[in-house]
Amino acid sequence: MGTIERQLYASPNHKRYFTFITIILLLLFIWSFTAVNLQNVESSGWEIASTIIAGIFTPDLELLLTFTTQGVPYLLLETIAIAILGTVIGAILAVPLAFLSASNVVPSPIAWLTRLLLIFIRTVPALVYGLMFIRVTGQGPFAGVLTIALISIGMLAKLFVDAIEDLDTSILESMTSIGCTTFEKIRYGIIPQLFSMFLSIIIYRFDMNLREASVLGLVGAGGIGAPLIFAMSAYRWNEVGAILIGLVVLILVVELGSNRIRGKLVRG
């Protein structure tokens, strides 16, 4: 019997473990079906559902193609502007917080306190921040920008910290040995290592913020969410269809573009 064959027979048998996990998952899946209750769905409910689907698949082309402030293109442009500005502000504020959270840059107590602050920022949902800022600034895109910036700080700083703690310190040590100044070490030793990773993370967050900006409009924080909820409340399903088509196209284009840019940054 060869070495490979002996290793194969000596490998642990996980059949019982996988069987046990599979049974648990099946029981949980079956138990989750108890939440499904179709008895309360009346016949009129199915008619309303068919009306919704018909309206979505027959969108209001005039709303979809008009370029006024009430049209879908303008609302999508406003949503993109909210996401871009909020992401940029959040990224600028996240960089110093990330360095203050890195245990290899600052003392451990400072890093621990800063991470605790970032955890608190990430804990509060975006809609709660949106409602808070609306009370302060009033309804409109500015409240959406502030909300997007704040919710971006937590995630961006967390991912920036991971990149900072993976820095190759041997480069900095060699630069110190040849007499480089602090500015030169930052310019030629730190920024080249972090720039591509930071930019990739920011683009990924922008992709997420585009969806967040769409949702924040539901509470009056600008963007396309408010017209969407108004159209749904008034049962104008053809307008809902037009808005959803615009959102799908926008997010699809941004998704493809951001993935391509991030792939190039990661591969150098």
C-alpha positions, 0 to 999 in steps of 0.5 A: 500500500502506497503512502498516499493510499495509507494517508487516505485511509487514515484521514478522519471520517466526517460523515457523522458530523456532516449528517448531524449538521444536515439534519439540524439544517433540514429541521430548521428549514422545515420549522421556518415554514411554520411562519408561512400563512396563506390563509389570511391572503384573500382573493382580493390580495391576489388581484392586487398582487397581479396589478402590482406585477402588471404595473411594474412590467408596464412602466411609465415611459414618460417618467422614465425618459423625461429629464425634468427635476421630477424625472427618473434620470434627474433623481438618479443623478441626485442619488449618485451625487449623494452617494459620491459626496457622502463616500468622499467625506466619510473616507476623509474622516475615516483615514485618521480614525483608522490610524488611531485604531491601528495597534501598530501605530498608536498605543493600545489604550488609544487604539481600543478607545477609537475602535470602541467609537467605531463600533458605536458608529456601526451599531446605529442603522442608517435609517436612524441616522437619516431621521436624526439628520432630517430633524437637524437639517430638514428634508433634502439631499444634505441630510442624505449626504451627512448620513452616508458620510457617517455610516461610511466612517465605521466600515471604511475605518475598520477595513483601513485598519486591517490594511494598516496593520498589514504594512511591511514595516521592514521598508520603513526600517530600511528608510530610517537606516538611510536617514529618511525624514518622517515625510519621506517615509510617509510619502514613499513607504506608507502611501504606496502600500496603502493607496491601492487598497484604500481606493479599492475599499472606498470604491466598494463602499461607494457601491454600497452607499448607492443602495443606501442613498436610494433607501434613505430617500424613503425618510426624506433624505433626498434621492430617488427613494421618496418618489418611490414610496410616494408612488407606492402609497398612491398605488401608481405601480407603473411609476414604481416600475419606471423608478425600479428600472432606473435603479436596476440599470444604475446599480448594474452599471455601477456594479460592473464598473466598480468591480472592474476598477477594483480588480485592476487595483488589486492586481496592480 
